[in-house]
Amino acid sequence: MAYTYHELKEKTIQELREIAKGVENQEAVQGYSQLNKEHLLPALCKALGIDTHEHHAVTGIDKPAIKAKMRELRKQRDVALESHDSDMLKSVRRQLHRLNRQIRAHVAP
């Protein structure tokens, strides 16, 4: 059975050990009966070829363009910090916050 990282993370340590027992690549999960969940989960993901963090798909917006704009704003933020311009700093931080929220609002579950 194919698992996702999220599914494995929800399982108990006993369930993870049962899965590890049936893994073909035993070297990756060597000593699975002694490992705790914190160490067994990444080893199991490696053995099963599962990415250890989830990628979220963004739909409905141009994420690369927004990320490029955010990089520009971070440079402006650094300049504002250096020049002690609090009004510009506040404006740039608000723009960054708005763009970040825009990306998060379009993440597909």
N, C-alpha and C positions, 0 to 999 in steps of 0.2 A: 504494500500500500504506500502511495506517495503522501508525504506529510509536508506541511508548511512550517515555517519557524514558529508562527503564532500557535498552531495546533500543538506542537511539541512543548512550547512554553507552558501551555495550560495543563499538561499532563503531570501526574504525580511522579515522584522519583521511582517508584516501583514499576509504573507503566513504562517509563523511559528505559529502565534496566531490561524489561522484557523486550522492548524494541531493539536494544543494543545486543541482546542475546541472539537475535535473528539476523543481524547485519552480516553481510558477506565479507566486508573489509574489517576483520577483527583487530587489525593493528591500530586502526584509528581510534577504537574504543577499548583498547587494552586496559584491563583492570576496572571495567565498568561497574562491577559489583561493589567496589570500594569508593567510587567517585560520588561526590555530592552533586546536586542538580546544577549548581553553578559551573562545575567543570564538565559534567557529562553532556549538558546541552550543546555546547560548542563542538565537542568531540563527535557527538552524534550527527550534528549538522554537517560536519566535514566529511564523515563517512558516507552520508546519504547524498552529499552534493547539494545541500540546501544553503541558500544565502542566509547569513546570520542576522541580517537586519532587513526590515521590510522597506520596499520602495513604494512610494505612493504616486499614483498616476494623477497628473493635473490635467483637467479638461476645461475647455471653454476660454482659456486665456493663453497668451504667448509668454510662457514662463521664461525662456531664455532672454527675451527683451526686458522683462521685469528684473531679472537677476542682473543684467548689464546696467540697468538704471540704478539698482541698489549698490553696485560697485562704485559707480560715479558718486552717489550720495555719501558713501562711506569716506571717499576721498575728501569731499566737501566738509564732512563732519570733522575729519582730522584737521583740516585747515581752520575751521571755526574754533576748535579746541586750542590750537596753537595761538590764534589771534585773540582769544578770550572774547569772542563775539557770541554772547549768550542768545541773542535774538535769532541769529542765523543757525546756531546750534539747535535751538528748540524747533525751528522750522524743518531742518534736515531730519532730526529724529522723528518728528511727526510723519514726514513723508516716508521714511523707512518703515515705520510702524504700519502705516496704511498699506504699503506694498506687501509687507509680510502677511498682513491679515487677508489681503486680496488673494495671495497664493494659497493660504490655508483654507480659505472659503471654497476654493475650486478643487480641492483634493478629493479624489474619488475613493470611497471606503473600500 
